[in-house]
Amino acid sequence: MELLLLAGGTLYVAAIGFFVMGRLGRFLDNGGISPGWDGAGEARDAGQEPDPPRQPAPSIPQDHPSAFHKK
């Protein structure tokens, strides 16, 4: 009886492993995890034009009246 339980458990683990490895193989064949979010790629996939990249905000000169610095 113990041998049957051990053999059944081994077959169960092998079947689950076969299923998981098949899914993992298909995932990796399709490119796996992308390196990062790509707004241009999403826009291209949706058939839209991508947003222009954001420009950093200009810094306020230190002598400007709205600059908060100690004199």
C-alpha positions in Angstrom: 0.0 0.0 0.0 2.8 2.4 0.8 4.5 1.6 -2.5 1.3 2.4 -4.3 0.9 5.7 -2.4 4.6 6.6 -3.1 4.3 5.7 -6.8 1.0 7.7 -7.2 2.5 10.7 -5.5 5.5 10.5 -7.8 3.3 10.3 -10.9 1.2 13.2 -9.6 4.3 15.4 -9.1 5.7 14.4 -12.5 2.4 15.3 -14.2 2.2 18.7 -12.5 5.8 19.3 -13.3 5.2 18.5 -17.0 2.3 20.9 -17.1 4.2 23.7 -15.3 7.3 23.3 -17.5 5.1 23.4 -20.6 3.5 26.6 -19.5 6.9 28.1 -18.5 8.4 27.1 -21.9 5.5 28.8 -23.8 5.9 31.9 -21.6 9.7 32.1 -22.3 9.1 31.5 -26.1 6.8 34.5 -26.2 9.5 36.8 -24.8 9.1 36.3 -21.0 8.9 39.3 -18.8 9.6 42.6 -20.6 12.4 44.7 -19.2 10.2 47.6 -18.3 7.0 49.5 -19.0 7.0 50.9 -22.5 4.4 53.5 -23.3 5.5 53.6 -26.9 5.0 49.9 -27.2 1.5 50.0 -25.7 0.5 52.9 -28.0 1.9 51.0 -31.0 0.0 47.9 -30.0 -3.2 50.0 -29.6 -2.7 51.7 -33.0 -2.1 55.1 -31.5 0.7 57.6 -31.6 3.0 57.5 -28.5 3.1 60.5 -26.2 6.2 62.7 -26.6 8.8 62.2 -23.9 8.5 64.5 -20.9 11.0 67.3 -20.6 12.4 68.1 -17.2 11.0 71.3 -15.6 13.3 74.2 -15.9 15.0 75.2 -12.6 14.4 78.6 -11.1 17.5 80.7 -11.0 18.8 81.5 -7.5 18.4 85.3 -8.1 14.8 85.0 -9.1 12.3 86.6 -6.6 10.3 83.4 -6.2 13.4 81.3 -5.3 13.4 80.4 -1.7 17.0 80.7 -0.5 18.7 82.4 2.4 20.7 85.5 1.7 
